[in-house]
Amino acid sequence: MAQLPLRICIYICVLSIGLFAGFVLYFAFFASQVLARMPLEQYLEFYRVAEPLFEPKVRLAYLTMVVSALAWLILRRKKWRSFEFICVASSLFCLLDEIILSYKGHYKINIILREAGRTGSVPTQWLSLREEWTLFMFFHLLIITAGFILILMALYFYLEGEKKMSPETKNPGGHPGLKSLFHRH
């Protein structure tokens, strides 16, 4: 029963990072191509409508990913030298890097575009802002994909460690092995 909180934490961590990686993949490859072909008025309208819808959900995703990764690390702190722990810590580093990139990078662009959409004023550098936003999405994709691969590696190492500790793995089929036959009790 002591493993249940850890398993729930691992499930939430892997699922949330995987879903967020898919979300970023969608924006990097598909939405950015559509946005690149939009005229300025439609592009600004997209930001005016979509940005308030996405912002709270992305913050919740960031919070879920970071808290679940931190909880995984805390629950496995006794295994701090393991590959599992190192992979989770590295994935957490990728998540924090993703958050910093968002707030220092493309969120500033989102603010400019949102204000332009609300006031109707055209930013003089709107084409370069659009290109920069697309570039930031590819950076996001690289970072979150690395984090997702690392968290999958951590899951693999966790499951391998569980397999080694499992009684079925030590003695498949439940039949006494030679060691147990000759071992004195």
N, C-alpha and C positions, 0 to 999 in steps of 0.2 A: 504494500500500500504506500510505502514511502516513495516509491518510484513514480506514482501517479502525478504529483505536481510537476516533476521533471518532464515526464512524457507529454503532459499538456503544454508545458512551456515550449518544448521542442517542436511540437505540432504547430503551435501558433507562430513561432519564429520562422520555421521553414515555409509555412503557408503564406504568411504576410510578406516575407521577402520575395518569394516566388511570384505572388500576385502583383507586387509593386514592380518587379522586373518586367513582367508582361505589360503592365500599364505604360512603363517608360518605352518599352519596345514598340508599342502601338504608336506613341507620339513621335518617336524618333524616325520610324520608317514610313508610317502611313499618314498620320495627321500632319506632319511637317510638309509632306509633298502637297497635300491639299491646301494648307495654309500658304505655301509658297506661290500658289497660282491664284490666290484670291486678290481681287482689287482692294485697295486701301479701305474703302468704306465697309466692305464685308469683313475684312480682317479685324478692323477696330470693333465692329459689332460682335464678332466672335469673342473677343476679349471682354467686352462689356458684359456679355451674358454668361460665358463659361467660367471665367476666372473666379467669381464669387461662389460658384457651385463646386469647383475643384479644390479651392484653398482649404476649407475645413476638413475635407476628406483626406487630402494629402497630409495635413498636420496629424490627423488621427493615425494614418498609416505610419508616419515617422515615429510617433509615440509608441505604437504597438510593436514596431520592429525593434526599436532601441530597448524598450522595457523588457521584451521577451528575450532578447539577446543578453541583456544584463542579468536577468533572472537565471538564464541557463548557466552563465558564468558563475553566479553566486551559488547555485545549487551544485555545481561541479567543481567548486574551488579546491577541494582536496586533490583533484586530478589536474592541477595547474601545469604540470609538465607534459601532459598528454597532447597528442596531435589534435584530438577533439577540442580541447581547451584553446589551443593556439589558433585553430581554424575559426572558432566562434569569436575569439578576440579580434582576429584579423577582419572577419566579416563585420563586426561592430565598428571597427575603424573605417571600413568602406562606407557603412551607413552614416557615420558622423561626417565623413568627407562629402557624401551626397547632400547632407543637410546644409553644410557650409557652402557648397557650390550653389545650392538653390538660393539661399538667402543673400549670398554675396554676388551671385551672378544673375541668373535669369529672372528672379523675383523683382530685381530692380527694373529689368526690361518690362516685365508684366505691369509694374506700377506706371511706367511712362505710357504704355499702350492703353491701359485702363483709363488713365486721366484723359488721354487724347480721345478715346471713344466717348467719354462722358461729356467733355467740353466741346467736342466737334473740331478741335484744332488739330491740324496735321503736323506731326513731328517731322522736322526737315530731314532727319536721317532714318526714316521709317524702313526703307529697304535694307539698310545695314543692320537695323535692330532686328528685323525678321531673320536675316542670315545669322546673326549672332545668337538669337534664340534657338535656331535649328542646330547650330554648333554646340550649344550648351546641352541640348537634348541628347546628342551623341556622346558627350562626356558623361552625362548621367547614365546612359545606357552602359558604357564601359565600366563605370564604377559599380553600379548596382548588379550587373552581371557577374563581376568579380566577387562581390559580396554573396551573391546567390550560389555561385560555385563553391565558395568557401564554406557556406552553411551546409550545403549538400555533402561536402567532404566531412564536415564535423558530424553530420548525421550518420554517415557511413562508419566513421571511427567509433561513434557511440554504439551503433548496432553490432559492430564487430566485437567490441568490449563486452556487450551484453551476451553475445553468443558464447564467448569464452567462459563467462561466469555461469552460464546455464547448465543445470544438471543433465539435461538431455544431450548436450554437446559433449560433455565429459564421458557420458555413458549412454550412447545411443541405444534405443530399444529397451532400456530398463534392466537388461541382464547384467549380472555381476561380472565385472572384468577380472582379469588375472590378478590385478593388484588387490581387489577387494576379496578375492578368494583366499589369498595368502596373508592378508593383513590381519594382525591380531587385534582384537577389540578389547 
